[in-house]
C-alpha cells in the first residue's frame, strides 16, 4: 500500500470522541506496562512460587521487553490516528501495525469473555487449574481487560481515521466493483488460501470438539472448556478470512457492501496470521518440559494459519492498490 491510497478527505479532527478514545487507549496500557516493567526489574508480583516463568530469568526479561514494545505501539498509534501530522504517515507504514494490533487483540477480545462464560458454568476444566500455577488469577483479569479496552478504543480511532482518509476505497457494493479492482490474481490467491486453510481449520475444529490427537501430552492433559473456546475461535477467524477473500475475489454476495468482505478479510487474516506467527515463534524458542512442546501437527496448524492470513492480507492490499490506481486515473 502506498500514499496514493489517499484522497482529499477532511483532515483528522481532534474532536471530543477522538480525544476520549485516545485517552482511554493510552490509560488502558498502564497496568500491562507496569506489570511488565516490574517483572523485568525482578519483581514476582502476580507470579506464584514454582511458576515456570521463574525458571529462566533472562528469557523472561527478553520476552517481557518485546511485549512491552508491542503494547507501547498502541500509544504511538493512538497519537498517529488523532493528530494532523498522522495524515502524512505513509499508508503502508500505518496500516501494517494496525493490522497486527487487530490480529493480536481480536482473539483476546472475543475469547476472554467467552472463557469467563464457560468458566461461570463450570466448563473451565483442567486448563483453568493448570493456568493458576503459571500466574495469579488476577493478572489475567487485569491484563485481558486492558487488552479489550485497548482494542475497542484503537479500533474506534482507526475506523474514524480510515473513513476520513480512505473511505472512498470501500464504498459501493461487491457487484459494483470497477473493472480491475478484482481479477485473476485475486482469485488465485483466494483459492490458495482456501486450500491451505483446510488442514489448520480441521485441526482446530477437532481440538475444539475435544479430540486430543495431535496435541502434546501436556496440552492434552490441560485441555478443557477454555482451551476449546480458543480452538473454536481460531477456526472462526480462519473461516472469516477465507470467506472475505472469496466474496471479494469472486464477487459473491453482490448485494453486500464492499466493507463487509474487506472487514472479514482484515480481521480474519490479522488474527490467524499474527497468532500463527506468534505461536510458531514460541515453539521455535523451545519449551523446557517435553510434554509441553508443540507436536508436528500443532506446528502445522500454526504455520498453515499464518500462511492463510498472509495470502488473504495480500488480496486486501491488491484490492486497495487497484482501486486507488483507478481513482487516480479518473481524477487525472
C-alpha positions as CSV (number, residue, x, y, z in Angstrom):
1,X,0.0,0.0,0.0
2,X,1.2,3.4,-0.8
3,X,0.5,7.0,-0.2
4,X,-1.5,7.1,-3.4
5,X,-4.4,5.4,-1.5
6,X,-5.2,8.9,-0.1
7,X,-7.9,11.2,-1.2
8,X,-8.6,14.8,-0.5
9,X,-10.5,13.9,2.6
10,X,-11.1,16.2,5.6
11,X,-8.1,16.4,7.9
12,X,-8.1,14.4,11.1
13,X,-10.0,16.4,13.7
14,X,-9.1,16.1,17.4
15,X,-12.8,16.3,18.3
16,X,-14.2,15.2,21.7
17,X,-14.9,11.5,20.8
18,X,-11.4,11.1,19.4
19,X,-9.8,12.7,22.4
20,X,-11.7,10.4,24.7
21,X,-10.8,7.3,22.8
22,X,-7.2,8.4,22.7
23,X,-7.1,8.9,26.4
24,X,-8.8,5.5,27.0
25,X,-6.3,3.8,24.7
26,X,-3.3,5.3,26.5
27,X,-4.5,4.8,30.0
28,X,-5.5,1.2,29.3
29,X,-1.9,0.4,28.5
30,X,-0.8,1.4,32.0
31,X,-1.5,-1.8,34.0
32,X,0.2,-4.1,31.4
33,X,3.2,-1.9,31.0
34,X,3.6,-1.6,34.8
35,X,3.4,-5.3,35.3
36,X,6.0,-6.0,32.6
37,X,8.4,-3.3,33.9
38,X,8.1,-4.8,37.4
39,X,8.9,-8.3,36.2
40,X,11.9,-7.1,34.2
41,X,13.1,-5.4,37.4
42,X,12.9,-8.7,39.3
43,X,9.5,-8.4,41.0
44,X,7.4,-11.5,41.5
45,X,4.2,-9.6,41.6
46,X,1.4,-11.9,40.4
47,X,3.8,-14.8,39.9
48,X,3.3,-17.7,42.3
49,X,6.2,-19.7,43.6
50,X,7.1,-22.6,41.3
51,X,5.8,-20.9,38.2
52,X,7.7,-21.8,35.0
53,X,8.2,-18.1,34.4
54,X,10.9,-18.2,37.2
55,X,13.0,-20.9,35.5
56,X,14.8,-18.7,33.0
57,X,15.1,-15.0,34.1
58,X,17.0,-13.9,31.0
59,X,14.4,-15.3,28.6
60,X,11.6,-13.8,30.7
61,X,13.2,-10.4,30.6
62,X,13.7,-10.5,26.8
63,X,10.1,-11.7,26.2
64,X,8.7,-9.1,28.6
65,X,10.7,-6.4,26.9
66,X,9.4,-7.4,23.5
67,X,5.8,-7.4,24.7
68,X,6.3,-4.0,26.3
69,X,7.4,-2.6,22.9
70,X,4.3,-4.2,21.3
71,X,1.9,-2.7,23.8
72,X,3.7,0.7,23.7
73,X,2.9,0.8,20.0
74,X,-0.7,1.2,21.0
75,X,0.1,4.6,22.5
76,X,2.0,5.6,19.3
77,X,-0.9,4.5,17.1
78,X,-3.4,6.4,19.2
79,X,-1.4,9.6,18.6
80,X,-1.0,9.0,14.9
81,X,-4.7,8.4,14.5
82,X,-5.7,11.7,16.2
83,X,-3.0,14.2,15.3
84,X,-3.0,16.2,12.0
85,X,0.6,15.0,11.2
86,X,-0.8,11.5,11.3
87,X,-2.2,12.1,7.8
88,X,1.4,12.4,6.5
89,X,2.3,8.9,7.6
90,X,2.7,6.6,4.6
91,X,-0.3,4.4,4.2
92,X,1.6,1.1,4.4
93,X,3.5,2.2,7.5
94,X,0.3,2.8,9.4
95,X,-1.8,0.0,8.0
96,X,0.6,-2.7,8.9
97,X,0.9,-2.1,12.6
98,X,-2.8,-1.5,12.9
99,X,-3.4,-4.8,11.1
100,X,-1.0,-6.6,13.5
101,X,-2.7,-4.9,16.5
102,X,-6.1,-6.0,15.2
103,X,-4.9,-9.6,14.7
104,X,-3.4,-9.8,18.2
105,X,-6.3,-8.2,20.0
106,X,-9.3,-9.6,18.2
107,X,-9.0,-13.2,19.6
108,X,-8.4,-11.8,23.1
109,X,-11.5,-9.5,22.8
110,X,-13.7,-12.4,21.7
111,X,-12.0,-15.2,23.7
112,X,-11.6,-13.8,27.2
113,X,-15.3,-13.0,27.7
114,X,-16.2,-16.4,26.2
115,X,-13.8,-18.2,28.5
116,X,-15.3,-16.4,31.5
117,X,-18.7,-17.5,30.4
118,X,-17.6,-21.1,30.1
119,X,-15.9,-20.9,33.5
120,X,-19.0,-19.4,35.1
121,X,-21.0,-22.5,34.0
122,X,-18.3,-24.9,35.3
123,X,-16.7,-25.7,32.0
124,X,-13.2,-24.4,32.6
125,X,-11.9,-27.9,33.2
126,X,-8.3,-28.7,33.6
127,X,-7.0,-25.7,31.7
128,X,-8.0,-23.4,34.5
129,X,-6.3,-25.4,37.1
130,X,-3.1,-25.6,35.1
131,X,-3.1,-21.9,34.4
132,X,-3.2,-20.9,38.1
133,X,0.3,-22.2,38.7
134,X,1.6,-20.1,35.8
135,X,0.3,-16.7,37.0
136,X,-2.1,-15.5,39.7
137,X,-5.6,-15.4,38.5
138,X,-6.0,-11.6,39.0
139,X,-3.2,-11.0,36.5
140,X,-5.2,-12.5,33.6
141,X,-8.3,-10.4,34.6
142,X,-6.2,-7.1,34.7
143,X,-4.2,-7.8,31.5
144,X,-7.0,-9.1,29.3
145,X,-9.5,-6.4,30.4
146,X,-6.8,-3.9,29.4
147,X,-6.4,-5.6,26.1
148,X,-10.2,-5.5,25.4
149,X,-10.3,-1.8,26.2
150,X,-7.3,-1.1,24.0
151,X,-8.9,-3.0,21.2
152,X,-12.2,-1.1,21.4
153,X,-10.5,2.3,21.7
154,X,-7.9,1.7,19.0
155,X,-10.5,0.2,16.7
156,X,-12.8,3.1,17.1
157,X,-10.0,5.6,16.3
158,X,-8.8,3.7,13.3
159,X,-12.4,3.5,11.8
160,X,-12.8,7.2,12.2
161,X,-9.3,7.9,10.7
162,X,-9.7,5.4,7.8
163,X,-13.2,6.8,7.0
164,X,-11.7,10.2,6.5
165,X,-8.6,9.1,4.6
166,X,-9.6,6.0,2.7
167,X,-13.3,5.8,2.8
168,X,-13.6,6.2,-1.0
169,X,-11.9,2.9,-1.4
170,X,-14.6,0.7,0.2
171,X,-17.7,2.5,-1.0
172,X,-20.3,0.7,-3.0
173,X,-21.3,-2.9,-3.3
174,X,-19.4,-6.0,-4.3
175,X,-21.3,-6.3,-7.5
176,X,-20.4,-2.8,-8.5
177,X,-16.7,-3.1,-8.1
178,X,-15.0,-1.4,-11.1
179,X,-13.1,-3.5,-13.7
180,X,-9.6,-4.2,-12.4
181,X,-10.5,-4.0,-8.7
182,X,-10.8,-7.8,-8.7
183,X,-9.1,-10.1,-11.2
184,X,-7.2,-13.3,-11.8
185,X,-4.6,-12.5,-9.1
186,X,-7.3,-12.2,-6.5
187,X,-8.9,-15.5,-7.5
188,X,-5.6,-17.4,-7.5
189,X,-4.7,-16.1,-4.0
190,X,-8.2,-16.8,-2.7
191,X,-8.2,-20.4,-3.9
192,X,-4.7,-20.9,-2.5
193,X,-5.8,-19.5,0.9
194,X,-8.9,-21.8,0.9
195,X,-6.9,-24.9,0.2
196,X,-4.2,-24.1,2.7
197,X,-6.9,-23.3,5.3
198,X,-8.2,-26.9,5.3
199,X,-5.5,-28.6,7.5
200,X,-5.4,-25.9,10.3
201,X,-9.2,-25.5,10.1
202,X,-9.7,-29.2,10.5
203,X,-7.2,-29.5,13.4
204,X,-8.7,-26.5,15.3
205,X,-12.2,-27.9,14.8
206,X,-11.2,-31.3,16.1
207,X,-9.4,-29.9,19.1
208,X,-12.4,-27.6,19.9
209,X,-14.6,-30.7,19.8
210,X,-12.5,-32.5,22.4
211,X,-10.2,-34.6,20.2
212,X,-6.7,-34.8,21.6
213,X,-5.0,-36.4,18.6
214,X,-2.0,-34.2,17.5
215,X,-1.8,-32.4,20.8
216,X,1.3,-32.5,23.0
217,X,0.9,-34.6,26.2
218,X,0.9,-31.6,28.5
219,X,-1.6,-29.7,26.3
220,X,-3.9,-32.7,26.1
221,X,-3.9,-33.1,29.8
222,X,-4.8,-29.5,30.4
223,X,-7.5,-29.1,27.8
224,X,-10.9,-28.1,29.0
225,X,-13.7,-25.6,28.1
226,X,-11.4,-22.6,27.9
227,X,-9.0,-24.4,25.5
228,X,-11.9,-25.5,23.3
229,X,-13.1,-21.8,23.1
230,X,-9.7,-20.8,21.8
231,X,-9.6,-23.5,19.2
232,X,-13.1,-22.7,18.1
233,X,-12.1,-19.0,17.7
234,X,-9.1,-19.9,15.6
235,X,-11.5,-21.9,13.3
236,X,-13.9,-19.0,13.1
237,X,-11.2,-16.5,12.2
238,X,-9.9,-18.8,9.5
239,X,-13.4,-19.1,8.1
240,X,-13.8,-15.3,8.3
241,X,-10.5,-14.7,6.4
242,X,-11.3,-17.2,3.6
243,X,-14.9,-16.0,3.3
244,X,-13.8,-12.4,2.9
245,X,-11.3,-13.4,0.3
246,X,-13.7,-15.5,-1.7
247,X,-16.5,-12.9,-1.6
248,X,-14.2,-10.2,-2.8
249,X,-12.3,-12.2,-5.4
250,X,-15.2,-13.9,-7.0
251,X,-17.8,-11.2,-6.4
252,X,-20.0,-13.4,-4.4
253,X,-22.7,-11.7,-2.4
254,X,-23.0,-9.0,-5.0
255,X,-25.5,-7.0,-2.9
256,X,-23.2,-6.8,0.1
257,X,-21.4,-3.6,0.8
258,X,-17.7,-3.9,-0.1
259,X,-16.8,-3.1,3.5
260,X,-18.2,-6.5,4.6
261,X,-15.7,-8.8,2.8
262,X,-13.0,-6.3,3.5
263,X,-13.7,-6.3,7.2
264,X,-13.8,-10.1,7.3
265,X,-10.5,-10.3,5.4
266,X,-8.9,-7.7,7.6
267,X,-9.9,-9.1,11.0
268,X,-9.7,-12.7,10.0
269,X,-6.3,-12.5,8.2
270,X,-4.8,-10.5,11.1
271,X,-5.9,-12.9,13.7
272,X,-4.7,-16.1,12.1
273,X,-1.5,-14.7,10.7
274,X,-0.4,-12.9,13.8
275,X,-1.3,-15.6,16.3
276,X,0.0,-18.3,14.0
277,X,3.3,-16.4,13.7
278,X,3.4,-15.8,17.5
279,X,2.8,-19.4,18.4
280,X,5.3,-20.6,15.8
281,X,7.9,-18.3,17.2
282,X,7.2,-19.5,20.7
283,X,7.6,-23.1,19.6
284,X,11.0,-22.3,18.0
285,X,12.1,-20.8,21.3
286,X,11.8,-24.2,22.9
287,X,10.0,-25.4,26.0
288,X,11.8,-26.9,28.9
289,X,9.2,-29.6,29.6
290,X,9.0,-32.2,26.8
291,X,5.3,-32.7,27.5
292,X,4.5,-29.1,26.7
293,X,6.4,-28.9,23.4
294,X,4.3,-28.4,20.3
295,X,3.8,-31.5,18.2
296,X,4.4,-31.5,14.4
297,X,0.6,-31.2,13.8
298,X,0.4,-28.2,16.2
299,X,3.2,-26.6,14.3
300,X,1.4,-27.4,11.0
301,X,-1.7,-25.7,12.3
302,X,0.2,-22.6,13.3
303,X,2.2,-22.3,10.1
304,X,-0.8,-23.1,8.0
305,X,-3.0,-20.4,9.5
306,X,-0.1,-17.9,9.3
307,X,0.2,-18.5,5.5
308,X,-3.5,-18.2,5.0
309,X,-3.6,-14.9,6.8
310,X,-0.7,-13.5,4.7
311,X,-2.4,-14.6,1.5
312,X,-5.7,-13.0,2.4
313,X,-3.9,-9.8,3.5
314,X,-2.2,-9.8,0.1
315,X,-5.7,-9.9,-1.5
316,X,-6.8,-6.9,0.5
317,X,-3.6,-4.9,-0.3
318,X,-4.1,-5.8,-4.0
319,X,-7.7,-4.6,-3.9
320,X,-6.8,-1.2,-2.3
321,X,-3.9,-0.7,-4.7
322,X,-6.1,-1.3,-7.8
323,X,-9.0,0.8,-6.5
324,X,-6.6,3.6,-5.6
325,X,-5.0,3.5,-9.0
326,X,-8.4,3.6,-10.7
327,X,-9.5,6.5,-8.6
328,X,-6.3,8.4,-9.5
329,X,-6.8,7.7,-13.2
330,X,-10.4,9.0,-13.1
331,X,-9.4,12.2,-11.3
332,X,-6.4,12.9,-13.7
